[in-house]
């Protein structure tokens, strides 16, 4: 019995590693009525295609856990959750048995021009989709995901559930199981027979290819910001090399899977303080992913391409001491990285435009706060270029932002207003903002309405040409949102603010006169009820004195 328990404790490690050759010998030493024994016997039976025995072992495992599961469930859901995961893995073993039997049955009768392979592919994809939805509902825990994915590896290959594998590595890293996280990412690459130092990941590529970006080393920041001067080096030789990489990997999709796993491994290196190696590997991966995406027929790796360049720019910024100005060389590297992420072929990625706008806004603020030795004529020009780029980036980010990024979109709106209020008098800034407002839904401005109304008395003509038409549009679509703050501003002691509020209120009366009159009456009545006659007399005497 002791020997059986020792074998049972060592079996999960062997199972996760995919070692199935010794399962039969090990399960023979397990206790006959133990859950582990029945479970691993079922796994061995599935490998041996002994379907009836596998079903018997699954039933035996379910009976072995029944009494304990029931007792734990009466105590609490939390304590019973591991048993619930075990019950789920038993159900998935039954699904695996059904799928394998279906697969064998279709293969045995398959003939040329039959639909057997198509039906198997559909059944496999349906099973994967069901398993993905089920995993999304599980607890976000490394141990739970590890147990479930280990069972599914009986059917799925290393490229079938890449996202789940990457999630498991991230969860293991959060649990400080760094070796497990690294092993989780490297095992699929080993099964695909890919070396970490191979040309697949940009290491050891032929020097005559000169893979990378075409950019003038002395390129100015103004041209980087305003013109399309960052391009990928391509030609017939590069296309031929890409086809060679696709062929070695087994197709475009397989190469994309390998790059995705390798990118997750690079992130693991960064998180485990191996940052120099991570930066070196990521720089090479960015170039090779850029090249293969350019040559690929299906643009499935666009998201990975954006993620690589964004991460490279983020890590470059992280190397700069917090609170210090960005050196010119570092600012240029970050601009190039984010510029590639906002490529015109990838027009709907929020994070790309958000990061591009933020770095330009930061550089504009940096040049505005501190004279970096430039002439008085060139300094405003540099600020103007970065502000216009930031405005375009914020507008694009706000227009493509979704509920997932709602908090960040709010930050973009506030930064866009900062560009307007601080730099609106610069040439073309207010015009660029006016042009971009058309692509932003008017409802987005409701969240920053207090900030808009706080500046309605601003004297700058350029800023007022943007602010007041925007408030008029907002009042036309949502007059009820404007009524209370405007009624307060009508009683402001600041003359300019009161005049601006009256102008906006008159624009509201043009289409919502009944609402305006009712709101003003309610406001005045509330004030009348709240202030006593005695207080009015005292206020009048103080004013008279």
Residue, then its C-alpha position, 0 to 999 in steps of 0.5 A: x500500500x505504501x508503495x502504491x501511495x508513493x507511485x500515486x504521488x509521483x504520477x501527476x508529474x509524469x502525466x503533465x510531462x506527457x510520459x505515458x510509456x510507464x503508466x501501465x506499470x505504475x497503475x498496477x501498484x495503485x490501490x484498487x479502490x483509490x480515485x487516483x488509481x482509477x483515474x490513471x487506469x482510465x488514462x492508460x486505457x485511453x492510450x491503449x484504445x481500450x474503450x470499455x475498460x476506460x469507461x469502467x475506470x472512469x465510473x470507478x473513479x467517480x464512485x471513489x470520489x462520490x462520498x468525499x465530494x458530497x461531504x465537502x459540498x455540504x461544508x462549502x463551495x470553496x472546499x468542494x471546488x477541487x473535487x468539482x474540477x476532478x468531476x469535470x476532468x472525468x466528464x472530459x475523459x468521457x468526451x475524449x473517449x467518444x471523440x476518439x471512437x468517432x475518429x477511429x470509426x470515420x477513419x476505418x470507413x474513409x474512402x477517397x472523396x468521402x467527408x470523413x476527414x471533414x467531419x472529424x475536423x468539425x467534431x474536433x473544433x466543436x470539442x475545442x470550442x466547448x472546452x474553451x467556454x468551460x475553461x473560461x468559467x473555471x477559477x483563475x488558478x494555476x493548479x486548476x488550469x494545469x489539471x484540466x489542460x493535462x487531461x485535454x493533452x490526450x487529444x490536443x496538440x501543442x498548437x491547439x490551445x496556445x492561449x490557454x497555455x500562455x494563460x497557464x504560464x502567466x498564472x504559474x508566474x503569479x503563483x511564483x512557480x517560475x520553473x513551471x511557467x517556463x516549462x509550460x511555454x517551452x514544452x510546446x516548442x520542444x514538441x514542435x522541434x523548434x530551437x530558441x536560437x533558430x532563425x525562426x525567431x530572428x537568431x542566426x539569420x543570413x547577414x546579407x538579408x539585412x532584416x529590419x527597418x529602413x530608417x535613416x540614422x539621422x532622421x529627425x523627430x519631426x519626420x518620424x512623427x509626421x511622415x511615413x519614414x519607417x518602412x520594413x526592408x523587403x524584396x524578392x530575397x526576403x519573400x523567398x526567405x519567408x517562404x522557407x520559414x513557412x515551409x520549415x514551420x509547417x505553414x503560416x499558422x504554425x509559424x504564428x503559433x511558434x512566434x506567439x509562444x516565443x513572445x510569451x517566453x520573452x515576457x517571462x524572461x522580463x518578469x523574471x529579471x532577465x531583462x537584457x536577454x529579453x530585450x535582445x530577443x524581442x528586438x530580433x523577434x519584432x523584425x522577423x514578425x514584421x517580415x513574415x506578416x508582410x509576406x503572409x497571405x493571411x494577416x492572422x499575426x497582425x495582433x502579435x506584430x502590434x504586441x511585439x512593437x508595443x512591448x518593445x517600446x514599453x520596455x525601452x521606456x521602463x529602462x529610463x529612470x522614473x521622473x527623468x526626461x527622455x534622452x533624444x536617442x531613447x525618444x527616437x527608439x520609442x517613437x519608431x516602435x510605436x510608429x510601427x505599432x500604428x501601421x496603417x494596415x492595423x487600424x483598429x488597435x486601441x493600445x497602439x494609438x493610445x501609446x503613440x499619443x501618450x509618448x508624443x504628449x509626454x515629449x510635448x510637455x517635456x519640451x514645453x517645460x524645459x529648454x533643451x538647448x534649441x533655438x526659440x524658433x525651433x522649440x515651438x515647432x517641435x512642440x507643435x509637431x508632437x502635439x498634433x501627433x498626440x491629438x491625432x493619436x488620442x482621437x483615434x484611440x477614443x474612436x476605437x476604444x471599447x468598454x474594456x478600455x473605458x477607464x483608459x479612454x477617459x484618460x485619453x479624453x482628459x489628455x486631449x482637453x489638455x492639448x486643447x487648453x495648453x497648446x490650442x493657440x499653436x498653428x493647426x492644433x485647434x483645426x486638427x482637433x476640430x477635424x477629429x471631433x467628427x469621429x468621436x461619439x458625442x456621448x463620450x464627452x458626457x464624462x468630461x462635461x465638468x472639465x468642458x464647462x469649467x473653461x467656457x470663459x477662456x479668452x483664446x479664440x482658437x480654443x473657443x472655436x473648438x469648445x463652444x461648438x462642441x458644447x452646442x452639439x452636446x446640448x443639442x443631443x443631451x440637453x438634460x445633461x447641460x441644464x443643472x451645471x449651466x444654471x449654476x454658471x448663470x449665477x457665477x460672479x465671474x462676468x465672462x463665465x456668466x456671459x458664456x453660460x448665457x450664450x450656451x443657454x440661449x442655444x439650448x432654448x432654440x430647441x428645448x425651450x420648455x426644458x430650459x424654462x422648467x429647469x430654471x424655475x426649479x433651480x430658482x425655487x430650490x434657492x428660494x426655499x433653501x435661503x431664509x428671509x432673515x438670511x436675505x436681509x442680512x446679506x442685503x444689509x452687508x451689501x449696503x454697508 
